[in-house]
């Protein structure tokens, strides 16, 4: 068996906190309406000099420093995102320049929306098997406030900005992620038009369709990962689910029959941060001591595409 383990994490959130009360000054809504339907009380939005690049760098530097790994030891750098500062160069290429990764470091962005970070973990696992340097930096970062229509009360209350990073190591005696990835192409349920369409690049979402997809995909993906690993739900120490909507997470907890104490989240404080959601929560669990060395986290993302991805990540 060969695979990766998590060495360290990092995260970065913008300074500006946008509460539900703040949202009532922008659109016709209320704190009760937002919280009862989503579980969200506040989210973070970039302002001033904050950017996708600054969030990526802050989270990445934290992970590298905590792992005690120098940039010259990194063989792969991936950024999961759909809101990078530039179409090109990739956010990962900017990290290479700013952090000083060697020029033969594999650097690219990937877009699997809210599943992107877990897609990135599995991609790194595969790339590291053939890489001369066995460490990878995987970052999930979004500045969704850039693509949010603040006249659409059904979507503008959902999204936040932030970044999370993971530093992983590949070894021949490390366990596989037992990753499960999937896609069900759909450009009606959740879409952000591209620059060539002539339409504003805002998030458009059919909430009911996405909700029905999520409550089916999340528990199914989690179950399939554990089937591949030959493990039971009770063998998992923490469930790190994409923080899209508390009702989706509650449904999955009930269907999977797992201990809610193992599924603590942060959606009330961060909102939906898409590809950054899983790594931000992962960082909170690691830094708080809720996830310790030798323990396993079942990470599952789901969202635009429509995509889903799950993997079992062990902390070194």
Buried (B, 14 or more C-beta within 10 A) or exposed (E): EEBBBBBBBBBBBBEBBBEBEBBBEEBEBEBEBBBEBBBBBBBBBBEEEBBBBBBBBBBBBBBBEBBEBEBEBBBBBBBBBBBBBEEEBBBBBBBBEBBEBEEEBBBBBBBBBBBBBBBBBBBBBBBBEEBEBBBBBBBBBBBBBBBBBEEBBEBBBBBBBBBBBBBBBBBEEBBBBBBBBBEEEBEEBBBBBEEEEEEEEBBBBBBEBBBEBBBBBBBBBBBBBBEBBEBEBEEBBBBBBBBBBBBBBBBBBEBBEBEEEBBBBBBBBBBBBBBBBBBBBBBBBBBEEBBEEEBBBBBBBBBBBBBBBBBBBBBB
